[in-house]
Amino acid sequence: MRILSFCMMALLLTACHTRRPATPAELTMLVGTYTSGESRGIYSFRFNQETGASAPLATTDVSNPSYLTVSADKRFVYAVSEESDTTSALNAFALDAATGKLRLLNRRPTYSAAPCYVSTNGREVLTANYGGGTMAVFPLNADGSIGPVDTLFEGSTGGTDSVRQATPHIHCALYSPDGKYIFATDFSADRILRFAVHPKNCVPFRSEETFSVAPGSGPRHLTFSADGAFAYLISELSGNVTAFRYHDGQLETIQTIAADTLRARASADIHLSGDGRYLYASNRRQGDGIAVFAVDAATGQLSAVGYQPTALHPRNFALTPNGRFLLVACRDSGCIQVFARDADTGLLRDTHQDIRLDKPVCIRFV
């Protein structure tokens, strides 16, 4: 008797059952994966943010959609195809949030290898291309489709790791909360690049001013507080979180604190809770898990309050809008773990409601 994989069962369930309307507690969850194994691309689920339960919705075939983002109006999804060669691309989809189905609008080459991050302000889309060491800028059309890549901004080198910082890598590119700037992590040069957003032209202006972190840090992902007063950076190689005070394009370092005390040199993602009281950072390769920090609302400084072990290789993770759950994409264990979150302490508890899926790497809620 042949045993059906989780993915095949999900497809059969999708085909054989009529979907009931979602309740107010239910979200559409999109998951990007690596497709080098059994995974086919982007998977959508219905996720109940009151109970932590999930159910499969739809599957969209696309190669290596390792990172994706949803437009502010929830109509469009932009996902990279992270390849190691010239087939790397950015994909634009129209989203039916009720069914979880994606319809391909178009696909554009990034002209730079291994795009691993994507963000949008509704006027253009940015990709951070790790392998090619560039940030690409794509203009958006009125129908949500993407125009050809307009500009490639190059990263640099200069870090102290002679192997992992030997060539340029851009790992993250995102807009500041005020919408006036773009910040990109220049991994191999141990700095953050700044670009001024042009009000009429999709091409941003690159500033000569950059913001440095300690040599050999390998800055990876950056996130801002909801009020725009602070920013937090996770560095992959040092395993440190750097806290910044932010104002009108300026990042002032106020603290550096360890997220990875084992120095596994593989820290990954960083996010704040919706209420801004707690910050979370993921670590891989040794002591795989999520570091938990309390945030001082007045100063923006962090204090460690706990550590939640996870399955293997936690990359991207996401908090539900109501803050009750934190979901972790554990690539090498083939699952998304669902953790309940204590809003008072910030600590996490495994609900054992794992979602089995091959090589999950990115989670987004709609």
C-alpha positions as CSV (number, residue, x, y, z in Angstrom):
1,M,0.0,0.0,0.0
2,R,1.5,3.3,-1.0
3,I,1.5,6.1,1.6
4,L,0.5,9.5,0.4
5,S,2.9,12.4,1.3
6,F,1.5,15.4,3.2
7,C,1.7,17.5,0.0
8,M,-0.4,14.9,-2.0
9,M,-3.0,14.7,0.7
10,A,-3.2,18.5,0.8
11,L,-3.9,18.5,-3.0
12,L,-6.6,15.8,-2.7
13,L,-8.3,17.6,0.1
14,T,-8.3,20.8,-1.9
15,A,-9.8,19.1,-4.9
16,C,-12.4,17.1,-3.1
17,H,-13.9,19.5,-0.6
18,T,-15.8,22.7,-1.0
19,R,-14.2,25.5,1.0
20,R,-16.3,27.1,3.6
21,P,-16.0,30.9,4.1
22,A,-13.3,32.0,6.5
23,T,-14.2,33.2,10.0
24,P,-12.8,36.5,11.4
25,A,-10.2,34.4,13.3
26,E,-8.9,32.8,10.2
27,L,-6.1,34.1,8.1
28,T,-4.7,33.1,4.7
29,M,-1.1,31.9,5.2
30,L,1.4,31.8,2.4
31,V,4.6,29.6,2.6
32,G,7.6,29.9,0.3
33,T,9.8,26.8,0.0
34,Y,12.9,25.4,-1.7
35,T,11.9,23.1,-4.5
36,S,15.0,20.9,-4.7
37,G,13.1,18.1,-3.0
38,E,9.4,17.3,-2.9
39,S,8.1,20.8,-2.6
40,R,6.4,22.4,-5.7
41,G,6.5,26.1,-4.8
42,I,4.2,28.3,-2.8
43,Y,1.6,26.7,-0.5
44,S,-1.4,28.4,1.0
45,F,-3.2,27.5,4.2
46,R,-6.1,28.7,6.3
47,F,-4.7,29.4,9.7
48,N,-6.8,30.1,12.8
49,Q,-5.1,32.7,14.9
50,E,-7.2,31.8,18.0
51,T,-6.6,28.1,18.1
52,G,-3.4,27.6,16.1
53,A,-5.1,25.0,13.8
54,S,-4.4,25.0,10.0
55,A,-5.8,23.5,6.8
56,P,-4.3,23.4,3.3
57,L,-5.8,25.6,0.6
58,A,-3.8,25.7,-2.7
59,T,-0.4,25.1,-4.3
60,T,1.3,27.3,-6.9
61,D,4.1,25.8,-8.9
62,V,7.2,28.0,-9.0
63,S,10.9,27.3,-8.6
64,N,12.6,28.1,-5.3
65,P,10.2,30.8,-3.9
66,S,12.4,31.3,-0.9
67,Y,11.1,34.7,0.0
68,L,7.9,36.5,-0.7
69,T,5.9,39.6,0.2
70,V,2.3,40.7,0.0
71,S,1.2,44.1,-1.2
72,A,-0.4,46.5,1.3
73,D,-3.8,46.1,-0.4
74,K,-3.5,42.3,-0.2
75,R,-4.1,41.9,-4.0
76,F,-0.7,40.9,-5.1
77,V,2.2,38.7,-4.1
78,Y,5.8,39.1,-5.2
79,A,8.1,36.0,-4.8
80,V,11.7,35.4,-5.8
81,S,12.9,32.4,-7.6
82,E,16.2,31.9,-5.8
83,E,18.6,30.2,-8.3
84,S,22.4,30.2,-8.4
85,D,22.5,31.3,-12.1
86,T,20.9,33.5,-14.7
87,T,17.5,31.8,-14.2
88,S,17.0,33.8,-11.0
89,A,13.8,35.8,-11.2
90,L,11.1,37.8,-9.5
91,N,7.5,36.6,-9.9
92,A,4.3,38.7,-9.6
93,F,1.0,37.0,-8.7
94,A,-2.6,38.1,-8.2
95,L,-3.9,36.7,-4.9
96,D,-7.4,35.4,-4.1
97,A,-7.1,35.5,-0.3
98,A,-10.3,33.6,0.2
99,T,-9.1,30.5,-1.7
100,G,-5.4,31.0,-1.3
101,K,-4.9,30.7,-5.1
102,L,-2.3,32.7,-6.9
103,R,-2.4,33.6,-10.6
104,L,0.9,34.4,-12.3
105,L,0.9,37.9,-13.8
106,N,4.5,37.9,-15.1
107,R,8.1,37.0,-14.3
108,R,11.2,39.1,-14.7
109,P,14.9,38.1,-14.5
110,T,16.9,39.7,-11.7
111,Y,20.1,39.6,-13.7
112,S,21.8,38.7,-10.4
113,A,22.0,35.4,-8.7
114,A,20.2,34.1,-5.6
115,P,17.6,36.7,-4.8
116,C,16.7,36.0,-1.2
117,Y,14.6,38.9,0.0
118,V,11.8,41.0,-1.6
119,S,9.9,44.1,-0.4
120,T,7.6,46.7,-2.0
121,N,6.2,50.1,-1.3
122,G,3.4,49.7,-3.9
123,R,5.3,51.7,-6.6
124,E,8.4,49.5,-7.0
125,V,9.7,46.1,-5.8
126,L,13.2,45.5,-4.4
127,T,15.1,42.3,-4.4
128,A,18.3,41.6,-2.4
129,N,20.4,39.3,-4.5
130,Y,22.7,37.4,-2.2
131,G,24.7,35.5,-4.8
132,G,25.1,38.4,-7.2
133,G,25.8,40.9,-4.4
134,T,23.3,43.5,-5.7
135,M,19.9,45.2,-4.9
136,A,17.6,45.2,-7.9
137,V,14.8,47.8,-8.4
138,F,11.7,46.8,-10.4
139,P,9.0,49.4,-11.3
140,L,5.4,48.2,-10.8
141,N,2.6,48.5,-13.4
142,A,-1.0,49.5,-12.6
143,D,-2.2,45.9,-12.8
144,G,0.3,44.7,-10.2
145,S,2.7,43.2,-12.7
146,I,6.4,44.1,-12.7
147,G,8.4,46.0,-15.3
148,P,11.9,45.0,-16.3
149,V,14.6,45.6,-13.7
150,D,15.6,49.2,-13.8
151,T,18.7,49.4,-11.7
152,L,21.2,47.1,-10.0
153,F,23.0,48.6,-7.0
154,E,26.2,46.7,-6.1
155,G,27.4,45.7,-2.6
156,S,31.0,45.5,-1.6
157,T,33.6,43.5,0.5
158,G,35.9,44.3,3.3
159,G,34.7,42.0,6.1
160,T,37.2,39.9,8.1
161,D,35.8,36.5,7.2
162,S,38.0,35.5,4.2
163,V,35.6,32.8,3.1
164,R,32.0,34.0,3.7
165,Q,32.7,37.7,3.0
166,A,35.1,37.1,0.1
167,T,32.5,38.4,-2.5
168,P,29.7,40.9,-2.2
169,H,26.4,39.8,-0.8
170,I,23.2,41.9,-0.3
171,H,20.9,40.1,2.1
172,C,18.0,42.4,2.8
173,A,16.5,45.5,1.3
174,L,13.5,47.3,2.8
175,Y,11.8,50.7,3.1
176,S,12.0,52.8,6.2
177,P,8.7,53.4,8.1
178,D,8.5,57.0,6.9
179,G,8.8,55.7,3.3
180,K,11.7,58.2,2.5
181,Y,14.6,55.7,2.5
182,I,15.7,52.2,1.6
183,F,18.1,50.3,3.8
184,A,20.1,47.3,2.5
185,T,22.4,45.0,4.4
186,D,25.8,44.9,2.8
187,F,26.8,41.5,4.3
188,S,30.4,41.3,3.1
189,A,31.3,44.9,4.0
190,D,29.7,44.8,7.5
191,R,27.6,47.9,6.9
192,I,24.1,49.1,6.0
193,L,23.6,51.0,2.8
194,R,21.1,53.9,2.6
195,F,19.2,55.1,-0.5
196,A,16.8,58.1,-0.7
197,V,13.5,57.3,-2.3
198,H,12.8,59.7,-5.2
199,P,9.2,61.0,-5.2
200,K,8.7,60.7,-8.9
201,N,11.4,58.3,-10.2
202,C,11.5,54.6,-9.3
203,V,15.3,54.8,-9.1
204,P,16.4,55.6,-5.6
205,F,19.5,57.8,-4.9
206,R,22.4,56.1,-3.2
207,S,23.8,58.0,-0.3
208,E,27.5,58.1,0.4
209,E,26.7,57.7,4.1
210,T,26.6,54.1,5.4
211,F,26.2,52.6,8.9
212,S,28.8,50.2,10.1
213,V,28.7,47.2,12.4
214,A,31.6,45.3,14.0
215,P,34.1,43.7,11.6
216,G,33.1,40.1,10.6
217,S,29.4,40.6,11.7
218,G,27.8,39.7,8.4
219,P,24.6,41.9,8.7
220,R,21.6,39.9,7.5
221,H,18.1,41.2,8.3
222,L,16.8,44.5,9.6
223,T,13.4,45.5,11.1
224,F,11.9,48.7,12.4
225,S,9.6,49.4,15.4
226,A,6.1,50.3,14.5
227,D,6.5,53.9,15.6
228,G,9.7,54.2,13.5
229,A,11.8,55.2,16.5
230,F,14.1,52.2,16.6
231,A,15.6,49.6,14.2
232,Y,17.1,46.2,15.0
233,L,19.6,44.2,13.0
234,I,20.5,40.5,13.2
235,S,24.0,39.7,12.0
236,E,24.5,36.2,10.7
237,L,28.2,35.7,11.5
238,S,28.5,37.4,14.9
239,G,25.1,36.2,16.1
240,N,24.5,39.7,17.6
241,V,21.5,42.0,17.5
242,T,22.3,45.6,17.0
243,A,19.8,48.2,18.2
244,F,19.6,51.6,16.6
245,R,17.8,54.8,17.3
246,Y,16.2,55.9,14.0
247,H,15.3,59.4,12.8
248,D,15.0,60.8,9.2
249,G,17.5,58.4,7.6
250,Q,19.9,58.2,10.5
251,L,20.8,55.0,12.4
252,E,22.5,55.6,15.7
253,T,23.8,52.5,17.4
254,I,22.6,52.2,21.0
255,Q,23.3,48.6,21.9
256,T,24.7,45.3,20.7
257,I,23.6,42.1,22.4
258,A,24.1,38.4,21.6
259,A,21.3,36.4,20.2
260,D,23.5,33.3,19.4
261,T,25.6,32.6,22.5
262,L,27.0,29.4,20.9
263,R,28.6,31.4,18.0
264,A,27.2,29.0,15.4
265,R,27.6,31.8,12.8
266,A,24.2,31.2,11.3
267,S,21.7,33.7,12.8
268,A,18.8,34.3,10.4
269,D,15.7,36.3,11.0
270,I,14.4,39.1,13.3
271,H,10.9,40.4,14.2
272,L,9.2,42.5,16.8
273,S,5.9,41.6,18.4
274,G,2.9,43.7,17.3
275,D,2.8,45.5,20.6
276,G,6.5,46.3,20.4
277,R,7.3,44.8,23.8
278,Y,9.3,41.8,22.6
279,L,11.9,41.0,19.9
280,Y,12.6,37.6,18.5
281,A,15.7,36.3,16.5
282,S,16.3,32.9,15.0
283,N,19.6,30.9,15.1
284,R,20.6,27.8,13.1
285,R,23.2,25.0,13.0
286,Q,23.8,24.8,16.8
287,G,21.2,25.2,19.5
288,D,18.6,25.8,16.8
289,G,16.0,28.2,18.2
290,I,14.5,31.6,18.8
291,A,16.1,34.1,21.2
292,V,13.6,36.2,23.1
293,F,14.3,39.8,24.2
294,A,12.2,42.3,26.1
295,V,12.2,45.8,24.6
296,D,12.5,49.0,26.8
297,A,9.8,51.2,25.3
298,A,11.6,54.4,26.3
299,T,15.2,53.6,25.2
300,G,14.7,50.8,22.7
301,Q,17.3,48.7,24.5
302,L,17.0,44.9,24.8
303,S,17.3,42.5,27.6
304,A,17.4,38.7,27.1
305,V,14.4,36.9,28.7
306,G,14.4,33.4,27.2
307,Y,15.3,31.0,24.4
308,Q,12.9,28.6,22.6
309,P,14.5,25.5,21.0
310,T,13.1,24.6,17.6
311,A,13.4,21.9,15.0
312,L,16.3,22.1,12.6
313,H,17.4,25.2,10.6
314,P,14.8,27.9,11.6
315,R,14.9,30.6,8.9
316,N,12.1,33.0,8.5
317,F,9.4,33.1,11.1
318,A,6.2,35.1,11.5
319,L,3.9,36.3,14.3
320,T,0.1,36.3,13.8
321,P,-1.5,39.7,13.7
322,N,-3.1,39.2,17.1
323,G,0.2,38.1,18.6
324,R,-1.0,34.8,20.0
325,F,1.2,32.6,17.8
326,L,4.7,32.6,16.4
327,L,5.3,30.2,13.5
328,V,8.8,29.0,12.5
329,A,9.8,27.7,9.1
330,C,12.3,24.9,9.9
331,R,13.8,24.0,6.6
332,D,15.8,20.9,7.5
333,S,13.1,19.3,9.6
334,G,10.5,19.7,6.9
335,C,7.9,21.5,9.1
336,I,6.4,24.7,10.3
337,Q,6.3,24.7,14.1
338,V,3.4,26.6,15.8
339,F,4.3,28.2,19.1
340,A,1.8,29.8,21.4
341,R,3.1,33.2,22.7
342,D,2.6,34.6,26.2
343,A,1.8,38.3,25.6
344,D,3.0,39.2,29.2
345,T,6.3,37.3,29.3
346,G,7.0,37.1,25.6
347,L,7.9,33.4,26.0
348,L,6.9,30.7,23.6
349,R,5.3,27.3,24.0
350,D,5.2,24.5,21.5
351,T,1.6,23.6,20.6
352,H,2.7,20.5,18.7
353,Q,0.4,21.5,15.8
354,D,3.3,21.2,13.2
355,I,2.5,21.7,9.6
356,R,4.5,19.1,7.6
357,L,6.0,20.6,4.4
358,D,9.3,20.0,2.6
359,K,11.9,22.7,3.0
360,P,9.7,25.6,4.2
361,V,11.6,28.9,4.4
362,C,9.2,31.9,4.4
363,I,5.8,32.6,6.0
364,R,3.4,35.4,5.3
365,F,-0.1,36.1,6.7
366,V,-2.8,37.8,4.8
